[in-house]
Amino acid sequence: MIAHAIRFILSNYSLTFLVVGLLCAVPSLFKYQGKTAAPVVFESFLAYYCLFTIGFSYFYNFVMHVFFAARSAAFIGWADSPFQYEVGFASLGFAVVGFLAFKKDFGLRLAAVIGPAFFLWGAAGGHVYEMITRHNFSPGNAGVIFWMDLLIPVVGLFLLFGWRRSQSSSAGLSVS
């Protein structure tokens, strides 16, 4: 049972890091002691979204595609290829932007949300194509990963625009 849970967590890392990031945002709100207005809430959740959902998740994706390329390809239902390394290093770039965007900066946060959003929605389109044309229903193509490819950008855009909108009433609050 524990082995199954660990396998699920590691195989569905995008869900794992989204949940961990959202959970880590909650305790950061306690330092504001009663100041849980929209700017503070959006700041906290967006910061930890950038750190975990983008930073750590894409770093994990980098490691898996570069150092465990054959295993990653098999999980997706594909043959291993040198393209794995390109995906891996693109993921490393997204990870670095996510780590940098943890601290409040609209430009970095915009890049941390928009770049991966286009990548994930493109990947989701590729997954649909694979499901329709090749009947590829491997867990890494049609499972939780597919649904997270659709959901993660929506969550990120919601947090980004909610944070930006709430900044007019913000007094320079930051999450650390």
C-alpha positions in Angstrom: 0.0 0.0 0.0 2.8 2.5 0.9 4.7 1.5 -2.3 1.6 2.1 -4.3 1.1 5.6 -2.7 4.7 6.5 -3.4 4.5 5.3 -7.0 1.3 7.4 -7.4 2.9 10.5 -5.9 6.1 10.2 -8.0 4.2 9.3 -11.2 1.8 12.1 -10.9 4.3 14.7 -9.8 2.5 17.7 -11.4 -0.5 17.0 -9.1 1.8 16.3 -6.2 3.7 19.6 -6.5 0.5 21.6 -7.1 -1.0 20.2 -3.9 2.2 20.7 -1.9 2.5 24.3 -3.2 -1.1 25.1 -2.2 -0.7 23.5 1.2 2.6 25.4 1.8 0.9 28.7 1.1 -1.6 28.3 3.9 1.0 28.5 6.8 2.6 31.5 5.2 -0.6 33.4 5.7 -0.3 33.0 9.5 2.6 35.5 9.6 0.1 38.2 8.5 -2.0 37.7 11.7 -5.5 38.6 10.5 -4.5 40.5 7.4 -5.9 37.8 5.0 -7.3 40.2 2.4 -7.2 39.3 -1.2 -3.7 40.8 -1.9 -2.1 38.7 0.8 -3.9 35.5 -0.1 -3.2 35.8 -3.8 0.5 36.7 -3.1 1.0 33.7 -0.9 -0.7 31.2 -3.2 0.9 32.6 -6.4 4.4 32.6 -4.7 4.1 28.9 -3.7 2.5 28.0 -7.0 5.6 29.4 -8.7 8.0 27.7 -6.3 6.4 24.2 -6.3 4.1 23.8 -9.3 6.6 25.4 -11.7 10.0 25.4 -10.0 10.2 22.0 -8.3 7.8 20.2 -10.7 9.8 21.3 -13.8 13.0 20.5 -12.1 11.7 17.0 -11.4 10.6 16.8 -15.1 14.1 17.8 -16.1 15.7 15.0 -13.9 13.2 12.4 -15.2 13.6 13.3 -18.9 17.4 13.7 -18.8 18.6 11.1 -16.3 15.7 8.5 -16.6 14.8 9.1 -20.3 13.9 5.5 -21.1 11.6 5.2 -18.1 9.9 8.5 -18.8 9.3 7.6 -22.4 7.8 4.3 -21.4 5.5 6.0 -18.9 4.2 8.2 -21.6 3.9 5.3 -24.0 6.6 6.5 -26.4 9.9 5.2 -27.6 13.0 6.7 -26.1 14.6 9.4 -28.3 17.1 12.3 -28.1 14.0 14.6 -28.0 13.7 13.6 -24.3 16.8 15.7 -23.6 15.3 18.8 -25.3 12.2 18.5 -23.2 14.3 18.0 -20.1 16.4 21.1 -20.6 13.4 23.2 -21.6 11.9 22.0 -18.3 15.1 23.1 -16.5 14.6 26.6 -18.0 11.0 26.7 -16.7 12.2 25.5 -13.3 14.7 28.3 -13.0 12.1 30.9 -13.9 9.7 29.3 -11.3 12.3 29.5 -8.6 13.1 33.1 -9.4 9.4 34.0 -9.5 8.9 32.9 -5.9 9.7 36.4 -4.9 7.2 39.1 -5.9 8.0 40.3 -9.5 5.2 40.5 -12.0 7.4 40.0 -15.1 9.0 36.8 -13.7 5.6 35.5 -12.5 4.1 36.2 -15.9 6.9 34.2 -17.5 6.5 31.5 -14.9 2.8 31.1 -15.7 2.6 31.8 -19.4 5.5 29.8 -20.7 4.5 26.6 -19.0 0.8 27.2 -19.8 1.5 27.1 -23.6 3.8 24.1 -23.1 1.2 22.2 -21.1 -1.7 23.0 -23.4 0.4 22.0 -26.3 1.3 18.8 -24.6 -2.4 18.2 -23.8 -3.2 18.6 -27.5 -0.4 16.0 -28.2 -1.9 13.7 -25.7 -5.3 13.9 -27.3 -3.8 13.3 -30.7 -2.0 10.2 -29.3 -5.3 9.0 -27.7 -7.2 9.4 -30.9 -4.7 8.2 -33.5 -2.7 5.6 -31.6 -5.0 4.7 -28.8 -2.3 5.6 -26.4 -3.9 5.5 -23.0 -0.7 5.0 -21.0 -0.9 6.7 -17.6 1.7 9.3 -18.7 -0.4 10.2 -21.7 -4.0 9.9 -20.7 -4.0 9.8 -16.9 -3.6 12.4 -14.2 -0.8 14.0 -16.2 -3.2 14.8 -19.1 -5.7 16.5 -16.7 -3.0 18.4 -15.0 -1.8 19.7 -18.4 -5.2 21.4 -18.6 -5.6 22.4 -15.0 -2.2 23.8 -14.0 -2.3 26.7 -16.5 -5.9 27.6 -15.4 -4.8 27.7 -11.8 -1.7 29.7 -12.6 -3.6 32.3 -14.7 -6.3 32.6 -12.0 -3.6 33.3 -9.4 -1.6 35.6 -11.5 -4.4 37.8 -12.6 -6.0 37.7 -9.1 -2.7 38.8 -7.7 -2.2 41.5 -10.2 -5.7 42.8 -9.8 -5.3 42.9 -6.0 -2.0 44.8 -6.1 -3.8 48.1 -6.3 -4.8 47.7 -2.7 -1.6 46.0 -1.6 0.9 47.8 0.7 4.1 46.0 -0.4 3.5 42.6 1.2 5.7 39.7 0.2 5.9 36.1 1.1 9.1 34.5 2.3 
